[in-house]
Amino acid sequence: MARIQTKSSVEKIVSYPLGSSPEELKEKFNLMAVRKMSDNENVYGCSPEVENSISKAMNSLYFYPDGTVSLLKRKLAGFYNINQDKFLVSNGSEEIIRLLTRAYISPGDEAIMAQITFPRYETNVLIEGGSAITVPLQNGTHNLNTMYAQINKKTKMIFICNPNNPTGTIVGKTELLQFIKTVPSNILIILDEAYYEYVQSADYLESISLLEKKPNLIILRTFSKIYGLAGLRVGYGIMDSEIVNELHKVKDVFNVNHLAQAAAAAALHDQGFIRECAEKNAKEMEFVSQKLNDLQVGFFPSQTNFIYIFSQYPIAENLIANGLVVRQLKLEGYLDAFRMTLGTREDNEAAIDVINKLLNEKAV
Ligand SMILES: Cc1ncc(COP(=O)(O)O)c(C=O)c1O
């Protein structure tokens, strides 16, 4: 059969690398169990309040979901004390990235982003025929000065992933504030804060209050990470209501399913669970960072529930062969680089044991 040509912008897209499933890995390495430490999910699950909300929502599965996501939007508006018309709830925050590029990127437009960051920014820009202008990180962190210098007449949007995935780093408060203030108002600044709730640093910019004066600012958050609802697909953006209206034109009508809406509202209500998870995660981050320092293994200081590790030894391969599934990445100058989602103390100890053994063997 003759190949049916896709549109030219799609030809050059590389599909997102999903990696092997836990079942495939068990079979390949003859393992009893695997620990999934590759997708930055919350190892502690979700709030116990979610189960009840889902049970109740089961009674009305034969209806389409509420296309306006009214209950959840009302709860979010109350939680942040911001008008409801500034929220767009989505099928994961990834959907908002897609809607933004769909609505605002035309062929020839440019979007500035970090060279090593969440790959969906670039993919969605390319799909719309735009160009991704990628700027190298500096010590694993966004280089805002260089990003600013890339602005020109073609620039339509700038992505800042804060904290950055996969490096886990944040940009300094003062520097980011200055950047947001000086970017021209006809360019969208998309501040992706998927890991916001994990951040412990005092040098992190609380961006919400800037929305009032900066109608070109868009903040993305999600229920997939600390809220533990990745499997339900629900995220949201907070932005000027005019942008919300534009995105409504290009979104699917029933984009957030019924169970997801109910679960997210319950999860938002249980802030005690969120605080508990953030505290446990911070302790695990300290534990893992300390152990890696002791073993003299390189990593970027992370404000998230994952850590980016790099080495001249094949650590990632060894972790995977031992049933600890991490996400392999590339970092110039290193044989091995990977992102490891933090697990429970037991998971993290298991990972450190594997690294320790490998380094001891190499030292012999
Ligand atoms: C930085 C960042 N943004 C957005 C997302 C998308 O999250 P979701 O679509 O599950 O809300 C992720 C998921 O890994 C992420 O790491």
The ligand as a Tripos MOL2 file, in Angstrom:
@<TRIPOS>MOLECULE
LIG
   16    16     1     0     0
SMALL
NO_CHARGES

@<TRIPOS>ATOM
      1 C1          6.9850   19.3430   34.0390 C.3       1 LIG1
      2 C2          5.7720   18.5790   33.6790 C.ar      1 LIG1
      3 N1          4.7330   19.2390   33.1700 N.ar      1 LIG1
      4 C3          3.6110   18.6110   32.8380 C.ar      1 LIG1
      5 C4          3.4780   17.2540   33.0150 C.ar      1 LIG1
      6 C5          2.2090   16.6100   32.5920 C.3       1 LIG1
      7 O1          1.5070   16.1820   33.6470 O.3       1 LIG1
      8 P1         -0.0080   15.7550   33.5240 P.3       1 LIG1
      9 O2         -0.4080   15.8370   32.0780 O.co2     1 LIG1
     10 O3         -0.0700   14.3640   34.0230 O.co2     1 LIG1
     11 O4         -0.7640   16.7310   34.3620 O.co2     1 LIG1
     12 C6          4.5280   16.5200   33.5470 C.ar      1 LIG1
     13 C7          4.4390   15.0700   33.7120 C.2       1 LIG1
     14 O5          5.3910   14.3510   33.8490 O.2       1 LIG1
     15 C8          5.7100   17.2050   33.8940 C.ar      1 LIG1
     16 O6          6.7640   16.5640   34.4060 O.3       1 LIG1
@<TRIPOS>BOND
     1     1     2 1
     2     2     3 ar
     3     2    15 ar
     4     3     4 ar
     5     4     5 ar
     6     5     6 1
     7     5    12 ar
     8     6     7 1
     9     7     8 1
    10     8     9 2
    11     8    10 1
    12     8    11 1
    13    12    13 1
    14    12    15 ar
    15    13    14 2
    16    15    16 1
@<TRIPOS>SUBSTRUCTURE
     1 LIG1         1 GROUP 0 **** ****
